[in-house]
Amino acid sequence: MNSTIREILSKFGQLPVPIDTIADESDLYAAGLSSFASVQLMLGIEDAFDIEFPDNMLNRKSFASIKAIEETVKTILDGKEAA
């Protein structure tokens, strides 16, 4: 999952630094992630994992770091399996 998120972030994040230089816990907004890019990132993640972000997870915290994105996706997938 981490490598998929990194690949999507590399494609849609429009970050000014190479994705492999960003630690999982690094603040993506401090690294240059814009609001527009975060929307593109969200759409890419939804496509890749066949999920839909609920409104309560559409916030800066959910996309703050690679680790946060991974935890958010896992939460959504766990909820999907329970349904």
MOPAC internal coordinates of N, CA, C and O (Angstrom, degrees):
PM7 1SCF
backbone

  N    0.0000 0     0.00 0     0.00 0    0    0    0
  C    1.4484 1     0.00 0     0.00 0    1    0    0
  C    1.5385 1   110.59 1     0.00 0    2    1    0
  O    1.2310 1   120.71 1   138.99 1    3    2    1
  N    1.3159 1   116.26 1   -41.01 1    3    2    1
  C    1.4638 1   120.19 1  -179.16 1    5    3    2
  C    1.5208 1   111.60 1   -59.50 1    6    5    3
  O    1.2310 1   120.76 1   135.96 1    7    6    5
  N    1.3233 1   116.15 1   -44.04 1    7    6    5
  C    1.4695 1   118.85 1  -178.27 1    9    7    6
  C    1.5315 1   111.09 1   -67.90 1   10    9    7
  O    1.2310 1   119.97 1   145.07 1   11   10    9
  N    1.3251 1   117.66 1   -34.93 1   11   10    9
  C    1.4651 1   120.99 1   177.14 1   13   11   10
  C    1.5250 1   110.28 1   -65.66 1   14   13   11
  O    1.2310 1   120.51 1   135.53 1   15   14   13
  N    1.3265 1   116.62 1   -44.47 1   15   14   13
  C    1.4658 1   120.95 1   178.34 1   17   15   14
  C    1.5204 1   109.96 1   -61.56 1   18   17   15
  O    1.2310 1   120.24 1   136.69 1   19   18   17
  N    1.3115 1   117.14 1   -43.31 1   19   18   17
  C    1.4742 1   120.98 1   178.85 1   21   19   18
  C    1.5327 1   111.00 1   -62.29 1   22   21   19
  O    1.2310 1   120.67 1   140.14 1   23   22   21
  N    1.3178 1   116.33 1   -39.86 1   23   22   21
  C    1.4675 1   120.91 1   179.22 1   25   23   22
  C    1.5349 1   110.41 1   -64.57 1   26   25   23
  O    1.2310 1   120.57 1   135.68 1   27   26   25
  N    1.3135 1   116.52 1   -44.32 1   27   26   25
  C    1.4655 1   121.14 1   178.99 1   29   27   26
  C    1.5298 1   109.99 1   -65.79 1   30   29   27
  O    1.2310 1   120.62 1   137.97 1   31   30   29
  N    1.3194 1   116.43 1   -42.03 1   31   30   29
  C    1.4647 1   120.80 1   178.29 1   33   31   30
  C    1.5231 1   110.94 1   -62.26 1   34   33   31
  O    1.2310 1   120.77 1   140.14 1   35   34   33
  N    1.3129 1   116.14 1   -39.86 1   35   34   33
  C    1.4603 1   120.69 1   177.97 1   37   35   34
  C    1.5277 1   110.92 1   -63.50 1   38   37   35
  O    1.2310 1   120.63 1   142.23 1   39   38   37
  N    1.3246 1   116.40 1   -37.77 1   39   38   37
  C    1.4630 1   121.59 1  -177.60 1   41   39   38
  C    1.5316 1   112.74 1   -75.92 1   42   41   39
  O    1.2310 1   120.51 1   138.30 1   43   42   41
  N    1.3325 1   116.62 1   -41.70 1   43   42   41
  C    1.4609 1   120.35 1  -171.91 1   45   43   42
  C    1.5332 1   115.28 1  -110.68 1   46   45   43
  O    1.2310 1   120.21 1   163.96 1   47   46   45
  N    1.3290 1   117.21 1   -16.04 1   47   46   45
  C    1.4605 1   120.22 1  -172.63 1   49   47   46
  C    1.5125 1   115.80 1   -72.31 1   50   49   47
  O    1.2310 1   120.36 1   159.03 1   51   50   49
  N    1.3223 1   116.91 1   -20.97 1   51   50   49
  C    1.4696 1   121.94 1  -179.73 1   53   51   50
  C    1.5334 1   111.89 1    51.80 1   54   53   51
  O    1.2310 1   120.93 1  -141.17 1   55   54   53
  N    1.3269 1   115.83 1    38.83 1   55   54   53
  C    1.4640 1   120.24 1  -179.07 1   57   55   54
  C    1.5234 1   110.42 1   -79.15 1   58   57   55
  O    1.2310 1   120.46 1   -35.05 1   59   58   57
  N    1.3357 1   116.72 1   144.95 1   59   58   57
  C    1.4609 1   120.30 1  -179.06 1   61   59   58
  C    1.5317 1   113.70 1   -80.03 1   62   61   59
  O    1.2310 1   120.52 1  -179.51 1   63   62   61
  N    1.3285 1   116.61 1     0.49 1   63   62   61
  C    1.4685 1   120.95 1   179.38 1   65   63   62
  C    1.5306 1   108.97 1  -124.71 1   66   65   63
  O    1.2310 1   120.24 1   -27.28 1   67   66   65
  N    1.3279 1   117.14 1   152.72 1   67   66   65
  C    1.4735 1   119.38 1   178.65 1   69   67   66
  C    1.5291 1   110.86 1   -62.49 1   70   69   67
  O    1.2310 1   120.66 1   -39.69 1   71   70   69
  N    1.3045 1   116.33 1   140.31 1   71   70   69
  C    1.4607 1   121.67 1  -176.89 1   73   71   70
  C    1.5241 1   112.03 1   -60.76 1   74   73   71
  O    1.2310 1   120.03 1   148.47 1   75   74   73
  N    1.3266 1   117.54 1   -31.53 1   75   74   73
  C    1.4631 1   119.49 1  -178.93 1   77   75   74
  C    1.5273 1   112.98 1   -73.46 1   78   77   75
  O    1.2310 1   119.79 1   174.70 1   79   78   77
  N    1.3318 1   118.02 1    -5.30 1   79   78   77
  C    1.4681 1   120.64 1   176.52 1   81   79   78
  C    1.5339 1   110.98 1   -95.59 1   82   81   79
  O    1.2310 1   120.50 1   179.29 1   83   82   81
  N    1.3199 1   116.64 1    -0.71 1   83   82   81
  C    1.4640 1   121.01 1  -177.59 1   85   83   82
  C    1.5265 1   109.51 1  -101.80 1   86   85   83
  O    1.2310 1   121.18 1   -55.73 1   87   86   85
  N    1.3255 1   115.35 1   124.27 1   87   86   85
  C    1.4646 1   120.62 1   177.45 1   89   87   86
  C    1.5216 1   109.81 1   -73.63 1   90   89   87
  O    1.2310 1   120.61 1   -22.89 1   91   90   89
  N    1.3201 1   116.44 1   157.11 1   91   90   89
  C    1.4611 1   120.97 1  -179.04 1   93   91   90
  C    1.5243 1   112.59 1   -57.44 1   94   93   91
  O    1.2310 1   120.28 1   147.98 1   95   94   93
  N    1.3326 1   117.06 1   -32.02 1   95   94   93
  C    1.4618 1   121.36 1  -176.90 1   97   95   94
  C    1.5309 1   113.22 1   -93.71 1   98   97   95
  O    1.2310 1   119.54 1   176.92 1   99   98   97
  N    1.3255 1   118.48 1    -3.08 1   99   98   97
  C    1.4655 1   121.76 1  -177.33 1  101   99   98
  C    1.5282 1   111.52 1   -65.51 1  102  101   99
  O    1.2310 1   120.91 1   -36.27 1  103  102  101
  N    1.3238 1   115.86 1   143.73 1  103  102  101
  C    1.4677 1   122.35 1   177.95 1  105  103  102
  C    1.5283 1   108.47 1   -71.58 1  106  105  103
  O    1.2310 1   120.83 1   -66.44 1  107  106  105
  N    1.3174 1   116.02 1   113.56 1  107  106  105
  C    1.4629 1   120.47 1  -177.45 1  109  107  106
  C    1.5253 1   111.85 1   -69.45 1  110  109  107
  O    1.2310 1   120.30 1   149.28 1  111  110  109
  N    1.3183 1   117.03 1   -30.72 1  111  110  109
  C    1.4709 1   119.66 1   178.72 1  113  111  110
  C    1.5247 1   109.94 1   -69.65 1  114  113  111
  O    1.2310 1   120.46 1   141.98 1  115  114  113
  N    1.3296 1   116.72 1   -38.02 1  115  114  113
  C    1.4656 1   120.49 1   176.11 1  117  115  114
  C    1.5282 1   110.45 1   -66.68 1  118  117  115
  O    1.2310 1   120.85 1   151.62 1  119  118  117
  N    1.3415 1   115.98 1   -28.38 1  119  118  117
  C    1.4701 1   120.91 1   179.11 1  121  119  118
  C    1.5264 1   111.90 1   -80.07 1  122  121  119
  O    1.2310 1   120.52 1   172.21 1  123  122  121
  N    1.3473 1   116.61 1    -7.79 1  123  122  121
  C    1.4588 1   118.89 1   175.65 1  125  123  122
  C    1.5215 1   116.27 1   118.90 1  126  125  123
  O    1.2310 1   119.68 1  -173.08 1  127  126  125
  N    1.3290 1   118.22 1     6.92 1  127  126  125
  C    1.4623 1   120.37 1   179.19 1  129  127  126
  C    1.5306 1   109.34 1   -69.85 1  130  129  127
  O    1.2310 1   120.83 1   -55.93 1  131  130  129
  N    1.3298 1   116.02 1   124.07 1  131  130  129
  C    1.4654 1   120.63 1   179.60 1  133  131  130
  C    1.5289 1   109.91 1   -93.72 1  134  133  131
  O    1.2310 1   120.67 1   -11.90 1  135  134  133
  N    1.3138 1   116.33 1   168.10 1  135  134  133
  C    1.4688 1   121.11 1   177.36 1  137  135  134
  C    1.5253 1   110.29 1   -61.01 1  138  137  135
  O    1.2310 1   120.78 1   136.20 1  139  138  137
  N    1.3370 1   116.11 1   -43.80 1  139  138  137
  C    1.4656 1   120.36 1   179.14 1  141  139  138
  C    1.5265 1   110.32 1   -60.74 1  142  141  139
  O    1.2310 1   120.50 1   133.55 1  143  142  141
  N    1.3297 1   116.66 1   -46.45 1  143  142  141
  C    1.4612 1   120.62 1  -179.33 1  145  143  142
  C    1.5228 1   111.19 1   -64.36 1  146  145  143
  O    1.2310 1   120.11 1   146.28 1  147  146  145
  N    1.3266 1   117.39 1   -33.72 1  147  146  145
  C    1.4650 1   119.35 1   179.66 1  149  147  146
  C    1.5263 1   110.89 1   -66.49 1  150  149  147
  O    1.2310 1   119.91 1   146.44 1  151  150  149
  N    1.3335 1   117.78 1   -33.56 1  151  150  149
  C    1.4665 1   121.07 1   175.97 1  153  151  150
  C    1.5289 1   109.75 1   -67.24 1  154  153  151
  O    1.2310 1   120.36 1   135.95 1  155  154  153
  N    1.3206 1   116.91 1   -44.05 1  155  154  153
  C    1.4623 1   120.87 1   177.18 1  157  155  154
  C    1.5304 1   110.78 1   -61.56 1  158  157  155
  O    1.2310 1   121.13 1   139.07 1  159  158  157
  N    1.3204 1   115.45 1   -40.93 1  159  158  157
  C    1.4593 1   121.91 1   177.65 1  161  159  158
  C    1.5328 1   110.32 1   -61.03 1  162  161  159
  O    1.2310 1   120.60 1   133.35 1  163  162  161
  N    1.3224 1   116.45 1   -46.65 1  163  162  161
  C    1.4590 1   121.73 1   179.11 1  165  163  162
  C    1.5346 1   110.59 1   -57.58 1  166  165  163
  O    1.2310 1   120.34 1   133.36 1  167  166  165
  N    1.3199 1   116.96 1   -46.64 1  167  166  165
  C    1.4648 1   120.84 1  -179.86 1  169  167  166
  C    1.5285 1   111.28 1   -62.86 1  170  169  167
  O    1.2310 1   120.46 1   140.07 1  171  170  169
  N    1.3252 1   116.73 1   -39.93 1  171  170  169
  C    1.4601 1   120.97 1   177.77 1  173  171  170
  C    1.5198 1   111.87 1   -64.15 1  174  173  171
  O    1.2310 1   120.64 1   140.15 1  175  174  173
  N    1.3257 1   116.39 1   -39.85 1  175  174  173
  C    1.4665 1   121.01 1   179.01 1  177  175  174
  C    1.5223 1   110.29 1   -68.77 1  178  177  175
  O    1.2310 1   120.36 1   138.39 1  179  178  177
  N    1.3234 1   116.92 1   -41.61 1  179  178  177
  C    1.4663 1   119.59 1   177.84 1  181  179  178
  C    1.5267 1   110.34 1   -59.02 1  182  181  179
  O    1.2310 1   120.03 1   136.00 1  183  182  181
  N    1.3192 1   117.55 1   -44.00 1  183  182  181
  C    1.4663 1   121.11 1   178.95 1  185  183  182
  C    1.5276 1   111.68 1   -64.14 1  186  185  183
  O    1.2310 1   120.73 1   133.17 1  187  186  185
  N    1.3233 1   116.21 1   -46.83 1  187  186  185
  C    1.4633 1   120.85 1  -175.01 1  189  187  186
  C    1.5223 1   112.92 1   -65.25 1  190  189  187
  O    1.2310 1   120.45 1   142.75 1  191  190  189
  N    1.3269 1   116.74 1   -37.25 1  191  190  189
  C    1.4649 1   120.23 1  -175.69 1  193  191  190
  C    1.5287 1   113.22 1  -105.66 1  194  193  191
  O    1.2310 1   120.45 1  -175.96 1  195  194  193
  N    1.3371 1   116.74 1     4.04 1  195  194  193
  C    1.4658 1   122.30 1  -179.93 1  197  195  194
  C    1.5322 1   111.17 1    52.07 1  198  197  195
  O    1.2310 1   121.72 1  -127.65 1  199  198  197
  N    1.3342 1   114.31 1    52.35 1  199  198  197
  C    1.4599 1   121.41 1   179.54 1  201  199  198
  C    1.5255 1   109.16 1  -130.23 1  202  201  199
  O    1.2310 1   121.42 1    -8.46 1  203  202  201
  N    1.3282 1   114.89 1   171.54 1  203  202  201
  C    1.4594 1   120.77 1   172.34 1  205  203  202
  C    1.5285 1   107.31 1  -133.58 1  206  205  203
  O    1.2310 1   120.87 1   -53.31 1  207  206  205
  N    1.3178 1   115.95 1   126.69 1  207  206  205
  C    1.4510 1   120.01 1   179.19 1  209  207  206
  C    1.5295 1   109.58 1   -69.76 1  210  209  207
  O    1.2310 1   119.95 1   -55.35 1  211  210  209
  N    1.3387 1   117.70 1   124.65 1  211  210  209
  C    1.4592 1   118.93 1   174.99 1  213  211  210
  C    1.5335 1   109.86 1   -70.39 1  214  213  211
  O    1.2310 1   120.54 1   -24.25 1  215  214  213
  N    1.3200 1   116.57 1   155.75 1  215  214  213
  C    1.4621 1   121.08 1  -176.83 1  217  215  214
  C    1.5270 1   112.86 1   -53.62 1  218  217  215
  O    1.2310 1   120.16 1   142.52 1  219  218  217
  N    1.3318 1   117.30 1   -37.48 1  219  218  217
  C    1.4651 1   119.61 1  -177.25 1  221  219  218
  C    1.5346 1   113.10 1   -70.58 1  222  221  219
  O    1.2310 1   120.13 1   170.28 1  223  222  221
  N    1.3311 1   117.37 1    -9.72 1  223  222  221
  C    1.4669 1   120.69 1   177.85 1  225  223  222
  C    1.5286 1   112.01 1  -107.11 1  226  225  223
  O    1.2310 1   120.52 1  -177.56 1  227  226  225
  N    1.3206 1   116.61 1     2.44 1  227  226  225
  C    1.4651 1   120.47 1   177.91 1  229  227  226
  C    1.5237 1   108.57 1   -88.37 1  230  229  227
  O    1.2310 1   121.68 1  -104.41 1  231  230  229
  N    1.3192 1   114.39 1    75.59 1  231  230  229
  C    1.4580 1   119.99 1  -179.21 1  233  231  230
  C    1.5253 1   110.17 1  -146.57 1  234  233  231
  O    1.2310 1   121.64 1   -12.20 1  235  234  233
  N    1.2946 1   114.46 1   167.80 1  235  234  233
  C    1.4620 1   121.65 1  -177.53 1  237  235  234
  C    1.5292 1   112.01 1   -59.59 1  238  237  235
  O    1.2310 1   120.51 1   144.32 1  239  238  237
  N    1.3204 1   116.63 1   -35.68 1  239  238  237
  C    1.4661 1   121.68 1  -178.62 1  241  239  238
  C    1.5294 1   111.86 1   -61.41 1  242  241  239
  O    1.2310 1   120.48 1   141.65 1  243  242  241
  N    1.3389 1   116.69 1   -38.35 1  243  242  241
  C    1.4707 1   120.84 1  -178.11 1  245  243  242
  C    1.5284 1   112.58 1   -66.40 1  246  245  243
  O    1.2310 1   120.70 1   156.19 1  247  246  245
  N    1.3311 1   116.27 1   -23.81 1  247  246  245
  C    1.4676 1   120.99 1  -177.04 1  249  247  246
  C    1.5255 1   112.11 1  -116.42 1  250  249  247
  O    1.2310 1   120.20 1  -162.55 1  251  250  249
  N    1.3308 1   117.22 1    17.45 1  251  250  249
  C    1.4627 1   121.83 1  -174.36 1  253  251  250
  C    1.5288 1   113.19 1   -68.29 1  254  253  251
  O    1.2310 1   120.44 1   150.02 1  255  254  253
  N    1.3229 1   116.76 1   -29.98 1  255  254  253
  C    1.4626 1   120.81 1  -178.61 1  257  255  254
  C    1.5238 1   108.68 1  -153.19 1  258  257  255
  O    1.2310 1   120.95 1   -12.00 1  259  258  257
  N    1.3070 1   115.78 1   168.00 1  259  258  257
  C    1.4611 1   120.11 1   176.59 1  261  259  258
  C    1.5272 1   109.10 1   -62.02 1  262  261  259
  O    1.2310 1   120.77 1   139.89 1  263  262  261
  N    1.3221 1   116.14 1   -40.11 1  263  262  261
  C    1.4651 1   120.49 1   178.97 1  265  263  262
  C    1.5272 1   110.74 1   -63.04 1  266  265  263
  O    1.2310 1   119.76 1   138.39 1  267  266  265
  N    1.3355 1   118.06 1   -41.61 1  267  266  265
  C    1.4685 1   121.78 1   179.07 1  269  267  266
  C    1.5263 1   110.70 1   -64.33 1  270  269  267
  O    1.2310 1   120.50 1   138.47 1  271  270  269
  N    1.3213 1   116.64 1   -41.53 1  271  270  269
  C    1.4704 1   120.47 1   178.36 1  273  271  270
  C    1.5260 1   109.72 1   -62.29 1  274  273  271
  O    1.2310 1   120.99 1   134.91 1  275  274  273
  N    1.3192 1   115.71 1   -45.09 1  275  274  273
  C    1.4635 1   120.61 1  -179.46 1  277  275  274
  C    1.5275 1   110.76 1   -61.02 1  278  277  275
  O    1.2310 1   120.02 1   135.70 1  279  278  277
  N    1.3302 1   117.58 1   -44.30 1  279  278  277
  C    1.4643 1   121.44 1   179.49 1  281  279  278
  C    1.5297 1   110.89 1   -65.04 1  282  281  279
  O    1.2310 1   120.32 1   140.74 1  283  282  281
  N    1.3227 1   116.99 1   -39.26 1  283  282  281
  C    1.4645 1   121.29 1   178.85 1  285  283  282
  C    1.5248 1   110.65 1   -64.65 1  286  285  283
  O    1.2310 1   120.56 1   134.48 1  287  286  285
  N    1.3274 1   116.53 1   -45.52 1  287  286  285
  C    1.4697 1   120.51 1   179.21 1  289  287  286
  C    1.5273 1   110.15 1   -62.59 1  290  289  287
  O    1.2310 1   120.14 1   137.00 1  291  290  289
  N    1.3332 1   117.34 1   -43.00 1  291  290  289
  C    1.4722 1   120.55 1   178.87 1  293  291  290
  C    1.5278 1   110.81 1   -60.83 1  294  293  291
  O    1.2310 1   120.33 1   138.84 1  295  294  293
  N    1.3282 1   116.97 1   -41.16 1  295  294  293
  C    1.4673 1   121.22 1   178.73 1  297  295  294
  C    1.5234 1   110.72 1   -61.68 1  298  297  295
  O    1.2310 1   120.86 1   135.75 1  299  298  297
  N    1.3221 1   115.96 1   -44.25 1  299  298  297
  C    1.4692 1   120.18 1   179.53 1  301  299  298
  C    1.5246 1   110.64 1   -65.43 1  302  301  299
  O    1.2310 1   120.33 1   136.09 1  303  302  301
  N    1.3318 1   116.98 1   -43.91 1  303  302  301
  C    1.4700 1   120.67 1   179.79 1  305  303  302
  C    1.5294 1   111.45 1   -64.94 1  306  305  303
  O    1.2310 1   120.31 1   140.74 1  307  306  305
  N    1.3272 1   117.01 1   -39.26 1  307  306  305
  C    1.4749 1   120.37 1   178.30 1  309  307  306
  C    1.5200 1   110.26 1   -63.19 1  310  309  307
  O    1.2310 1   120.46 1   139.52 1  311  310  309
  N    1.3346 1   116.72 1   -40.48 1  311  310  309
  C    1.4576 1   121.05 1   177.76 1  313  311  310
  C    1.5119 1   112.09 1   -66.41 1  314  313  311
  O    1.2310 1   120.87 1   145.15 1  315  314  313
  N    1.3147 1   115.93 1   -34.85 1  315  314  313
  C    1.4718 1   121.62 1  -179.72 1  317  315  314
  C    1.5302 1   110.04 1   -67.83 1  318  317  315
  O    1.2310 1   120.66 1   140.00 1  319  318  317
  N    1.3356 1   116.35 1   -40.00 1  319  318  317
  C    1.4680 1   120.87 1   179.90 1  321  319  318
  C    1.5232 1   111.28 1   -69.06 1  322  321  319
  O    1.2310 1   120.47 1   146.73 1  323  322  321
  N    1.3291 1   116.70 1   -33.27 1  323  322  321
  C    1.4621 1   120.89 1  -179.10 1  325  323  322
  C    1.5234 1   111.98 1   -74.41 1  326  325  323
  O    1.2310 1   120.75 1   158.21 1  327  326  325
  N    1.3239 1   116.17 1   -21.79 1  327  326  325
  C    1.4729 1   119.59 1  -177.10 1  329  327  326
  C    1.5132 1   112.32 1   -76.85 1  330  329  327
  O    1.2310 1   120.10 1   180.00 1  331  330  329

